[in-house]
Amino acid sequence: MRYNERIREIREDNFLTQQKIADLLHIGQRTYSDYESGKTRIPIDNLLILARFYNVSMDYISGASDVMTEYPKR
């Protein structure tokens, strides 16, 4: 699964709107929509914010793994 599909899936599983996530990332809803559709690549720092927010590993949110593990604790 590609990261754009994964971030959409996680957002929908958590019953959140694109606007809510765009607000979290301090970007416009249209920009976030472009991330989910694959029109624009999401910056790595935004992927990190989403991984922390959803408490999932970067491997999972990036699509590198299909195993959902928690975000690493410090």
A tleap script that builds the chain and sets N, CA, C and O, in Angstrom:
source leaprc.protein.ff14SB
mol = sequence {
  NMET ARG TYR ASN GLU ARG ILE ARG GLU ILE
  ARG GLU ASP ASN PHE LEU THR GLN GLN LYS
  ILE ALA ASP LEU LEU HIE ILE GLY GLN ARG
  THR TYR SER ASP TYR GLU SER GLY LYS THR
  ARG ILE PRO ILE ASP ASN LEU LEU ILE LEU
  ALA ARG PHE TYR ASN VAL SER MET ASP TYR
  ILE SER GLY ALA SER ASP VAL MET THR GLU
  TYR PRO LYS CARG
}
set mol.1.N position { 0.847 -1.173 0.000 }
set mol.1.CA position { 0.000 0.000 0.000 }
set mol.1.C position { 0.895 1.240 0.000 }
set mol.1.O position { 1.906 1.288 0.700 }
set mol.2.N position { 0.517 2.223 -0.780 }
set mol.2.CA position { 1.272 3.470 -0.849 }
set mol.2.C position { 0.892 4.376 0.313 }
set mol.2.O position { -0.195 4.260 0.878 }
set mol.3.N position { 1.807 5.283 0.662 }
set mol.3.CA position { 1.567 6.140 1.831 }
set mol.3.C position { 0.318 6.994 1.677 }
set mol.3.O position { -0.383 7.231 2.661 }
set mol.4.N position { 0.017 7.467 0.456 }
set mol.4.CA position { -1.174 8.302 0.292 }
set mol.4.C position { -2.445 7.502 0.568 }
set mol.4.O position { -3.409 8.037 1.116 }
set mol.5.N position { -2.451 6.240 0.194 }
set mol.5.CA position { -3.604 5.384 0.506 }
set mol.5.C position { -3.669 5.111 2.007 }
set mol.5.O position { -4.752 5.072 2.591 }
set mol.6.N position { -2.510 4.923 2.623 }
set mol.6.CA position { -2.455 4.614 4.040 }
set mol.6.C position { -2.942 5.786 4.882 }
set mol.6.O position { -3.700 5.584 5.830 }
set mol.7.N position { -2.516 7.025 4.553 }
set mol.7.CA position { -2.949 8.157 5.376 }
set mol.7.C position { -4.448 8.392 5.240 }
set mol.7.O position { -5.095 8.836 6.188 }
set mol.8.N position { -5.001 8.097 4.074 }
set mol.8.CA position { -6.456 8.212 3.907 }
set mol.8.C position { -7.164 7.142 4.739 }
set mol.8.O position { -8.137 7.428 5.437 }
set mol.9.N position { -6.667 5.915 4.657 }
set mol.9.CA position { -7.270 4.803 5.395 }
set mol.9.C position { -7.267 5.064 6.908 }
set mol.9.O position { -8.279 4.862 7.580 }
set mol.10.N position { -6.132 5.511 7.431 }
set mol.10.CA position { -6.025 5.770 8.870 }
set mol.10.C position { -6.962 6.908 9.276 }
set mol.10.O position { -7.639 6.826 10.301 }
set mol.11.N position { -6.997 7.963 8.469 }
set mol.11.CA position { -7.872 9.099 8.787 }
set mol.11.C position { -9.325 8.654 8.822 }
set mol.11.O position { -10.053 8.991 9.756 }
set mol.12.N position { -9.752 7.905 7.819 }
set mol.12.CA position { -11.138 7.453 7.770 }
set mol.12.C position { -11.448 6.475 8.906 }
set mol.12.O position { -12.545 6.506 9.463 }
set mol.13.N position { -10.501 5.615 9.251 }
set mol.13.CA position { -10.698 4.676 10.364 }
set mol.13.C position { -10.895 5.402 11.694 }
set mol.13.O position { -11.528 4.878 12.611 }
set mol.14.N position { -10.342 6.619 11.787 }
set mol.14.CA position { -10.464 7.418 13.006 }
set mol.14.C position { -11.597 8.444 12.914 }
set mol.14.O position { -11.740 9.298 13.788 }
set mol.15.N position { -12.395 8.353 11.855 }
set mol.15.CA position { -13.563 9.226 11.660 }
set mol.15.C position { -13.195 10.706 11.699 }
set mol.15.O position { -13.906 11.516 12.294 }
set mol.16.N position { -12.076 11.050 11.058 }
set mol.16.CA position { -11.613 12.430 11.016 }
set mol.16.C position { -11.784 12.995 9.612 }
set mol.16.O position { -11.734 12.259 8.626 }
set mol.17.N position { -11.984 14.300 9.529 }
set mol.17.CA position { -12.104 14.962 8.237 }
set mol.17.C position { -10.731 15.385 7.735 }
set mol.17.O position { -9.774 15.483 8.503 }
set mol.18.N position { -10.654 15.630 6.444 }
set mol.18.CA position { -9.415 16.168 5.887 }
set mol.18.C position { -9.104 17.515 6.520 }
set mol.18.O position { -7.937 17.832 6.753 }
set mol.19.N position { -10.127 18.311 6.801 }
set mol.19.CA position { -9.907 19.622 7.401 }
set mol.19.C position { -9.269 19.496 8.781 }
set mol.19.O position { -8.376 20.272 9.119 }
set mol.20.N position { -9.713 18.536 9.576 }
set mol.20.CA position { -9.149 18.332 10.921 }
set mol.20.C position { -7.652 18.017 10.831 }
set mol.20.O position { -6.852 18.556 11.596 }
set mol.21.N position { -7.281 17.144 9.894 }
set mol.21.CA position { -5.871 16.769 9.746 }
set mol.21.C position { -5.072 17.922 9.144 }
set mol.21.O position { -3.923 18.146 9.524 }
set mol.22.N position { -5.670 18.648 8.216 }
set mol.22.CA position { -4.999 19.818 7.648 }
set mol.22.C position { -4.706 20.837 8.741 }
set mol.22.O position { -3.631 21.437 8.761 }
set mol.23.N position { -5.661 21.034 9.655 }
set mol.23.CA position { -5.442 21.955 10.778 }
set mol.23.C position { -4.288 21.476 11.653 }
set mol.23.O position { -3.466 22.282 12.089 }
set mol.24.N position { -4.221 20.180 11.910 }
set mol.24.CA position { -3.134 19.608 12.705 }
set mol.24.C position { -1.779 19.896 12.056 }
set mol.24.O position { -0.801 20.186 12.743 }
set mol.25.N position { -1.736 19.811 10.721 }
set mol.25.CA position { -0.489 20.015 9.984 }
set mol.25.C position { -0.236 21.478 9.622 }
set mol.25.O position { 0.808 21.807 9.058 }
set mol.26.N position { -1.191 22.359 9.944 }
set mol.26.CA position { -1.085 23.789 9.625 }
set mol.26.C position { -0.962 24.021 8.119 }
set mol.26.O position { -0.129 24.798 7.654 }
set mol.27.N position { -1.822 23.319 7.374 }
set mol.27.CA position { -1.877 23.469 5.919 }
set mol.27.C position { -3.340 23.594 5.515 }
set mol.27.O position { -4.235 23.411 6.340 }
set mol.28.N position { -3.578 23.901 4.266 }
set mol.28.CA position { -4.939 23.986 3.766 }
set mol.28.C position { -5.521 22.600 3.494 }
set mol.28.O position { -4.789 21.636 3.268 }
set mol.29.N position { -6.837 22.522 3.522 }
set mol.29.CA position { -7.520 21.248 3.253 }
set mol.29.C position { -7.210 20.749 1.845 }
set mol.29.O position { -7.049 19.547 1.636 }
set mol.30.N position { -7.126 21.657 0.886 }
set mol.30.CA position { -6.838 21.254 -0.499 }
set mol.30.C position { -5.446 20.634 -0.599 }
set mol.30.O position { -5.258 19.659 -1.326 }
set mol.31.N position { -4.475 21.182 0.118 }
set mol.31.CA position { -3.125 20.610 0.124 }
set mol.31.C position { -3.157 19.206 0.703 }
set mol.31.O position { -2.549 18.285 0.159 }
set mol.32.N position { -3.872 19.052 1.814 }
set mol.32.CA position { -3.957 17.709 2.403 }
set mol.32.C position { -4.655 16.742 1.449 }
set mol.32.O position { -4.246 15.587 1.321 }
set mol.33.N position { -5.694 17.208 0.788 }
set mol.33.CA position { -6.384 16.381 -0.196 }
set mol.33.C position { -5.417 15.929 -1.294 }
set mol.33.O position { -5.468 14.784 -1.745 }
set mol.34.N position { -4.541 16.834 -1.714 }
set mol.34.CA position { -3.532 16.479 -2.723 }
set mol.34.C position { -2.566 15.420 -2.209 }
set mol.34.O position { -2.104 14.580 -2.981 }
set mol.35.N position { -2.249 15.450 -0.898 }
set mol.35.CA position { -1.412 14.398 -0.316 }
set mol.35.C position { -2.111 13.050 -0.437 }
set mol.35.O position { -1.509 12.069 -0.874 }
set mol.36.N position { -3.381 13.007 -0.049 }
set mol.36.CA position { -4.118 11.741 -0.067 }
set mol.36.C position { -4.344 11.218 -1.481 }
set mol.36.O position { -4.367 10.007 -1.701 }
set mol.37.N position { -4.510 12.112 -2.424 }
set mol.37.CA position { -4.757 11.672 -3.803 }
set mol.37.C position { -3.469 11.312 -4.530 }
set mol.37.O position { -3.506 10.720 -5.609 }
set mol.38.N position { -2.332 11.668 -3.944 }
set mol.38.CA position { -1.047 11.366 -4.572 }
set mol.38.C position { -0.594 12.431 -5.552 }
set mol.38.O position { 0.412 12.247 -6.235 }
set mol.39.N position { -1.320 13.552 -5.637 }
set mol.39.CA position { -0.927 14.639 -6.537 }
set mol.39.C position { 0.315 15.356 -6.037 }
set mol.39.O position { 1.127 15.840 -6.825 }
set mol.40.N position { 0.454 15.421 -4.706 }
set mol.40.CA position { 1.592 16.096 -4.081 }
set mol.40.C position { 2.195 15.155 -3.048 }
set mol.40.O position { 1.472 14.484 -2.312 }
set mol.41.N position { 3.517 15.109 -2.996 }
set mol.41.CA position { 4.183 14.280 -1.985 }
set mol.41.C position { 4.124 14.978 -0.633 }
set mol.41.O position { 4.313 16.190 -0.527 }
set mol.42.N position { 3.859 14.190 0.384 }
set mol.42.CA position { 3.789 14.743 1.735 }
set mol.42.C position { 5.203 14.857 2.304 }
set mol.42.O position { 5.973 13.900 2.225 }
set mol.43.N position { 5.550 15.990 2.866 }
set mol.43.CA position { 6.887 16.136 3.462 }
set mol.43.C position { 7.070 15.173 4.641 }
set mol.43.O position { 6.118 14.852 5.352 }
set mol.44.N position { 8.295 14.729 4.829 }
set mol.44.CA position { 8.602 13.757 5.869 }
set mol.44.C position { 8.237 14.275 7.253 }
set mol.44.O position { 7.801 13.494 8.099 }
set mol.45.N position { 8.401 15.568 7.505 }
set mol.45.CA position { 8.054 16.090 8.826 }
set mol.45.C position { 6.550 15.982 9.076 }
set mol.45.O position { 6.130 15.777 10.215 }
set mol.46.N position { 5.747 16.115 8.040 }
set mol.46.CA position { 4.300 15.928 8.200 }
set mol.46.C position { 3.949 14.460 8.421 }
set mol.46.O position { 3.024 14.151 9.172 }
set mol.47.N position { 4.682 13.555 7.774 }
set mol.47.CA position { 4.464 12.126 8.027 }
set mol.47.C position { 4.790 11.788 9.476 }
set mol.47.O position { 4.093 10.989 10.102 }
set mol.48.N position { 5.837 12.388 10.003 }
set mol.48.CA position { 6.197 12.165 11.411 }
set mol.48.C position { 5.103 12.678 12.344 }
set mol.48.O position { 4.766 12.018 13.327 }
set mol.49.N position { 4.554 13.837 12.042 }
set mol.49.CA position { 3.470 14.385 12.862 }
set mol.49.C position { 2.272 13.434 12.834 }
set mol.49.O position { 1.665 13.168 13.872 }
set mol.50.N position { 1.936 12.927 11.660 }
set mol.50.CA position { 0.797 12.004 11.544 }
set mol.50.C position { 1.068 10.692 12.268 }
set mol.50.O position { 0.176 10.150 12.921 }
set mol.51.N position { 2.285 10.181 12.159 }
set mol.51.CA position { 2.627 8.928 12.837 }
set mol.51.C position { 2.478 9.093 14.347 }
set mol.51.O position { 1.933 8.219 15.020 }
set mol.52.N position { 2.962 10.212 14.876 }
set mol.52.CA position { 2.814 10.474 16.313 }
set mol.52.C position { 1.346 10.640 16.688 }
set mol.52.O position { 0.889 10.078 17.684 }
set mol.53.N position { 0.614 11.405 15.898 }
set mol.53.CA position { -0.800 11.675 16.172 }
set mol.53.C position { -1.616 10.379 16.207 }
set mol.53.O position { -2.433 10.175 17.106 }
set mol.54.N position { -1.387 9.506 15.219 }
set mol.54.CA position { -2.132 8.247 15.138 }
set mol.54.C position { -1.498 7.130 15.968 }
set mol.54.O position { -2.073 6.049 16.099 }
set mol.55.N position { -0.308 7.391 16.531 }
set mol.55.CA position { 0.436 6.408 17.320 }
set mol.55.C position { 0.723 5.137 16.523 }
set mol.55.O position { 0.472 4.022 16.981 }
set mol.56.N position { 1.257 5.339 15.320 }
set mol.56.CA position { 1.678 4.221 14.470 }
set mol.56.C position { 3.111 4.478 14.014 }
set mol.56.O position { 3.562 5.622 13.962 }
set mol.57.N position { 3.812 3.409 13.687 }
set mol.57.CA position { 5.202 3.537 13.257 }
set mol.57.C position { 5.299 4.202 11.885 }
set mol.57.O position { 4.346 4.203 11.107 }
set mol.58.N position { 6.460 4.760 11.615 }
set mol.58.CA position { 6.716 5.338 10.297 }
set mol.58.C position { 6.675 4.266 9.215 }
set mol.58.O position { 6.250 4.537 8.092 }
set mol.59.N position { 7.113 3.051 9.544 }
set mol.59.CA position { 7.038 1.965 8.566 }
set mol.59.C position { 5.598 1.727 8.140 }
set mol.59.O position { 5.314 1.520 6.961 }
set mol.60.N position { 4.701 1.759 9.101 }
set mol.60.CA position { 3.293 1.514 8.794 }
set mol.60.C position { 2.685 2.678 8.015 }
set mol.60.O position { 2.056 2.467 6.978 }
set mol.61.N position { 2.864 3.887 8.498 }
set mol.61.CA position { 2.211 5.028 7.846 }
set mol.61.C position { 2.781 5.287 6.454 }
set mol.61.O position { 2.076 5.792 5.580 }
set mol.62.N position { 4.053 4.944 6.244 }
set mol.62.CA position { 4.663 5.151 4.930 }
set mol.62.C position { 4.311 4.043 3.948 }
set mol.62.O position { 4.571 4.167 2.751 }
set mol.63.N position { 3.719 2.954 4.449 }
set mol.63.CA position { 3.371 1.843 3.576 }
set mol.63.C position { 4.477 0.826 3.423 }
set mol.63.O position { 4.329 -0.134 2.667 }
set mol.64.N position { 5.599 1.014 4.133 }
set mol.64.CA position { 6.709 0.065 4.049 }
set mol.64.C position { 6.368 -1.255 4.728 }
set mol.64.O position { 6.953 -2.291 4.413 }
set mol.65.N position { 5.412 -1.213 5.666 }
set mol.65.CA position { 4.989 -2.414 6.384 }
set mol.65.C position { 3.476 -2.397 6.533 }
set mol.65.O position { 2.859 -1.337 6.635 }
set mol.66.N position { 2.893 -3.582 6.543 }
set mol.66.CA position { 1.457 -3.699 6.776 }
set mol.66.C position { 1.155 -4.076 8.222 }
set mol.66.O position { 0.000 -4.294 8.590 }
set mol.67.N position { 2.203 -4.150 9.036 }
set mol.67.CA position { 2.037 -4.480 10.451 }
set mol.67.C position { 1.923 -3.169 11.233 }
set mol.67.O position { 2.853 -2.362 11.260 }
set mol.68.N position { 0.758 -2.973 11.871 }
set mol.68.CA position { 0.556 -1.742 12.627 }
set mol.68.C position { 1.215 -1.872 14.003 }
set mol.68.O position { 0.770 -2.632 14.862 }
set mol.69.N position { 2.284 -1.106 14.174 }
set mol.69.CA position { 2.953 -1.060 15.466 }
set mol.69.C position { 2.885 0.367 15.988 }
set mol.69.O position { 2.687 1.311 15.224 }
set mol.70.N position { 3.052 0.514 17.305 }
set mol.70.CA position { 2.985 1.833 17.913 }
set mol.70.C position { 4.185 2.682 17.549 }
set mol.70.O position { 5.264 2.177 17.239 }
set mol.71.N position { 3.967 3.986 17.595 }
set mol.71.CA position { 5.056 4.935 17.413 }
set mol.71.C position { 6.055 4.713 18.541 }
set mol.71.O position { 5.648 4.567 19.694 }
set mol.72.N position { 7.354 4.683 18.241 }
set mol.72.CA position { 8.337 4.413 19.291 }
set mol.72.C position { 8.315 5.451 20.401 }
set mol.72.O position { 8.188 6.649 20.145 }
set mol.73.N position { 8.438 4.987 21.617 }
set mol.73.CA position { 8.526 5.875 22.763 }
set mol.73.C position { 9.979 6.306 22.934 }
set mol.73.O position { 10.898 5.578 22.558 }
set mol.74.N position { 10.178 7.469 23.491 }
set mol.74.CA position { 11.551 7.956 23.712 }
set mol.74.C position { 12.158 7.327 24.901 }
set mol.74.O position { 13.306 7.619 25.236 }
savepdb mol mol.pdb
quit
